[in-house]
Each structure stands twice: as C-alpha cells, then as structure tokens.
Amino acid sequence: MKISGKDAVSILAKHGSIVQLHRKDNTNKFWSYKLKSGSNAEFAFDPNTTRHLFIRFDQEPPTVPGVDKIENLTSTSISTALDRVFSGGKHKAKFKALIFDEATLLKVMNELG
C-alpha cells in the first residue's frame, strides 16, 4: 500500500523512541525529523501530500526495496523551506527519494540509524 505525507506523520509519531519531529517550516510545506541515535540523520517531507511520499535526506538513502527515484540534489537549487527545516552544516537536503510504503519507511530509518 502506498504511503503519503499524512500517513508518514502518523507512522513517525508512533516511533518516538527512534525519531523525533525536528522542525516545521512556517508555511507548513516541509517538516523535518531527526533520528535519535546513530548518525542523527535528518530527513524532511511535505506532510500534506496525499498520493506519494518524497523524502529529502541529509545523506544518501539506503538502496532497499521500496526506495525509488533516488536523486542527488547537491548541484540542484532547493526550496528555501528545506533550508529552514534542516539544521545546516552536514544536515541539509542532499538527496531525494520516493518511499513506497510504511515498511520501507521504517527500514530506511533503521538503516540510517
């Protein structure tokens, strides 16, 4: 079953021991989350999407089944909203990927941690 931004918000709220809401953009375009251990990776997405879940990562996402359309953003102009929700330094939007479902989202978090 496909996952949306709205679904991801609910899923991540249930996994507070692994990840925490980090920042919300003041226009509500992007929300960022930070892993609580390991790499302390950050990722962000639009919480209002209803059809797909594209996540922006501060590091290359793992290549696991269910992660598709990985795109390197380092030479691309990105939204200023993304600049506002990432911490900065090594934590900025560098990659974008489509996440297919809940199981994939959880696997990605575990791999990044």
N, C-alpha and C positions, 0 to 999 in steps of 0.2 A: 504494500500500500504506500503510495506517495506521501511525502511529508511536506507541510507548508511552514511558513514562518510562525504562524499562530500555533501549530502543533508543536514546533520546536520549543517555544516559550513554555508550554505546559510540561513537556518532557524534561527540560532542563530544571524547572522548578522542583521536580521530584528527585533530582540528583544533586542536592545541595552539598553533599559530602565530597563531591568530585569537582563541581564547577559553581561559580557564583556570578551573578549579574554584576558587571563591572561599571558600565556607563550607558546612559541613554542619551541619544542626540536630542537636542531641544526641539527639533522638528519631528521627532519620533520616526525618522527614516531608518535609523540603524540603532541596534542595541548591541553592545559588546559583552562578552563573557570571558572570564579568566579561569583557567584550571587552577585548582588549589595546591597542586603538588607537581613534582617532576619539573617539566620545562616551564611551568607557569605560562603556557601558551595562551594567547588571546585570539578570539575569533568574533566576527560580527555578522549580522544578517538583518534583513528587514522583517520586523515582527508582524507586519501587516499582510504579508503575501498569503494567498490562499491556494496557489496552484503548485509552486515549486519552492525548494529551499536552496538558494545560492548562498554559500558562506564565504566570507573573506577571512583569510588566515594570516597570521604573522610569520608563519613558516610553511614549508611545503606540506600539504596534507598527505597522509599515507595513501598508497595506492592499494586500496582494498575493494572488493566487490561492492558496488553501490555508490562509489565515489566516481563521478564522471565529469567530463568537460573541465579538467584542471587547466587553469590559465595563469601564467606568470604575469603579475601586474607591475613589476618593478620598473618597466620602461613605459608605463601607461599612466595617463593623468587619471587620478581617482577623485571621487567625490570629497568635498570638504567635510561632509558629515562623517566620513570614515576617519579623517584626521582627528575629529573631535572625540570619537569613541575609543580609539586606541591610545595606549599610554605614551607612545612615542619611543624614540630610540630604536631598539630592536623590535619593539612591538608596534608595527604598523602594517597596513594591508599590503601583503606581498603576493598572495595567491588567492584565486577564486575557484570554487568547485561546486558542482551540483551534488547534493546529498539526496539519495533516493528514499530512504525510509528511516524509521526510529532505530532499528538495529544497527544500521550503518552509522548514524549519528553517534550512538553510544560506543561503537567500535573505534571510530575516529578519535573520540575523546580519550579512550583508553590508550590508543597508540601514541597520541601526542603527549600524554602524561608520563 
